[in-house]
Amino acid sequence: MARSNTLQYIILGLLTRNPLTGYDIKQTFDKEKAEFWTAPFSQIYPELNRMLNNDLISLLPPTDINTRKKTYQLTEHGRDTFEEWLKLPLSSPESTLDNDNFILRLHFLGDTDPTFLKQLLALRVKTLNLEIAQLEFELAEVVNHPEQYGRELIIKKELTNKKSDVKLWKKELK
């Protein structure tokens, strides 16, 4: 699957809650998203400008004439784009879902659509199982090569993490 513009979808998701300034968006990143995503102002503001140009967001009129603050809100087109994206991997021929897109969708999805949530979790489990199989193949290739011991440890760590994720998501599927 082609890598999506994750930053755009995070911003759209945040703006589904309420209008925000660029500063507010950055603060929310630091507070809520730091465990899986970071974005400096140098990425956020150019993305906001691009989104304005694409009619995904609009500016609210300033409440104080002396302020330079810009407050962004979601447009109808932006809301539609975000909601289409939330369910995109399950309506396309793609059979895998990378971690960034999975975590981001899971973060914004909530529990309003339990059927879709189960499909999302099942697709991530399927993807993880494919990744586990690939890692096990790689591990078999390096296990008897002492010069590759560091790589062996990295693969083992990744296997442990992915197997733990599979266990967690399968539990949630029940």
C-alpha positions in Angstrom: 0.0 0.0 0.0 1.3 3.4 -0.9 2.2 5.4 2.2 -0.5 7.9 3.0 0.0 11.4 4.3 -0.2 10.4 7.9 0.3 14.0 9.2 -2.7 15.2 7.2 -5.0 12.5 8.6 -3.8 13.2 12.2 -4.6 16.9 11.8 -8.0 16.1 10.2 -8.7 13.7 13.1 -7.8 16.3 15.6 -10.0 18.9 13.9 -13.0 16.5 14.0 -13.1 17.3 17.7 -13.0 21.1 17.6 -11.3 24.0 15.8 -7.6 24.4 16.8 -4.7 26.8 16.2 -1.4 25.4 14.9 0.0 25.8 18.4 -2.9 23.8 19.8 -2.3 21.0 17.2 1.4 20.9 18.2 0.4 20.7 21.9 -2.0 17.9 21.2 0.7 16.0 19.4 3.0 16.4 22.3 0.3 15.3 24.8 -1.6 12.5 22.9 0.4 11.3 20.0 4.0 11.3 21.2 3.9 7.5 21.8 3.5 6.8 18.1 4.0 10.1 16.2 5.8 13.4 16.5 5.7 16.5 14.3 7.5 19.7 14.7 6.0 23.1 13.8 8.2 23.0 10.6 6.0 20.1 9.4 2.6 21.2 10.9 2.4 24.7 9.4 3.3 23.7 5.8 0.8 20.9 6.0 -1.9 23.2 7.3 -1.3 25.5 4.3 -1.5 22.6 1.9 -4.7 21.5 3.5 -6.2 25.0 3.3 -5.3 25.1 -0.4 -7.0 21.7 -0.9 -10.2 22.8 0.9 -9.8 20.2 3.7 -9.8 22.9 6.3 -10.7 26.6 6.6 -9.8 29.5 8.8 -12.3 30.7 11.4 -12.6 34.5 11.5 -10.4 35.9 14.3 -12.2 36.8 17.5 -9.7 39.5 18.3 -8.7 41.9 15.5 -5.2 42.3 17.1 -4.4 38.7 17.1 -2.2 36.9 14.5 -3.5 33.5 15.7 -5.1 31.4 13.0 -7.8 28.9 14.1 -8.4 26.0 11.7 -11.7 24.1 11.3 -12.6 21.1 9.3 -14.5 21.6 6.0 -17.2 19.2 4.9 -14.7 18.0 2.2 -12.1 17.5 5.0 -14.6 15.5 7.1 -15.5 13.3 4.2 -11.9 12.8 3.3 -11.0 11.8 6.9 -14.0 9.4 7.2 -13.2 7.7 3.8 -9.6 7.3 4.9 -10.6 5.7 8.2 -12.1 2.8 6.4 -10.0 2.8 3.3 -7.8 -0.3 3.9 -10.9 -2.5 4.4 -12.6 -1.3 1.2 -9.6 -1.6 -1.1 -7.9 -4.7 -2.5 -5.1 -4.3 0.0 -4.6 -7.2 2.3 -2.2 -5.7 4.8 -2.2 -2.7 7.1 1.0 -1.1 8.3 1.5 -0.1 11.9 1.3 3.7 11.5 -2.0 3.5 9.6 -3.4 0.9 12.0 -2.5 2.8 15.2 -3.8 6.1 13.7 -7.1 4.6 12.7 -7.5 2.8 16.0 -6.8 6.1 17.8 -9.6 8.0 16.0 -12.1 5.2 15.4 -13.4 4.7 18.9 -16.0 2.0 19.5 -18.8 3.4 17.4 -18.6 0.8 14.8 -17.7 -2.6 16.4 -17.9 -4.5 13.1 -15.4 -2.3 11.5 -13.2 -2.4 14.5 -13.1 -6.2 14.4 -12.3 -6.1 10.7 -9.5 -3.6 11.4 -8.0 -5.8 14.2 -8.3 -8.9 12.0 -6.5 -7.2 9.2 -3.7 -6.1 11.5 -3.4 -9.6 12.9 -3.1 -11.0 9.4 -0.5 -8.4 8.5 1.5 -9.2 11.7 1.4 -12.9 11.0 2.9 -12.2 7.5 5.6 -10.0 9.1 6.3 -12.7 11.7 6.7 -15.4 9.0 9.2 -13.1 7.2 11.1 -12.4 10.4 11.3 -16.1 11.2 12.7 -16.7 7.7 15.3 -14.0 8.3 16.2 -15.4 11.7 16.8 -18.9 10.3 19.3 -17.4 7.8 21.3 -15.6 10.5 21.1 -17.9 13.5 24.2 -19.9 12.7 26.4 -16.9 11.7 28.2 -15.4 14.8 29.1 -12.3 12.8 25.3 -11.6 12.5 24.6 -11.9 16.2 23.5 -8.3 16.6 21.0 -8.7 13.7 19.8 -12.0 15.3 19.0 -10.1 18.5 17.2 -7.4 16.7 15.0 -9.9 14.8 14.2 -11.8 18.0 13.1 -8.5 19.6 10.9 -7.7 16.7 9.4 -11.2 16.7 8.7 -10.8 20.4 7.0 -7.4 19.9 4.9 -8.6 16.9 3.8 -11.9 18.7 2.8 -9.8 21.7 0.7 -7.5 19.5 -1.0 -10.5 17.8 -1.9 -11.9 21.2 -3.4 -8.5 22.3 -5.4 -7.9 19.1 -6.7 -11.5 19.1 -7.9 -11.1 22.6 -9.7 -7.9 21.6 -11.3 -9.8 18.7 -13.1 -12.2 21.1 
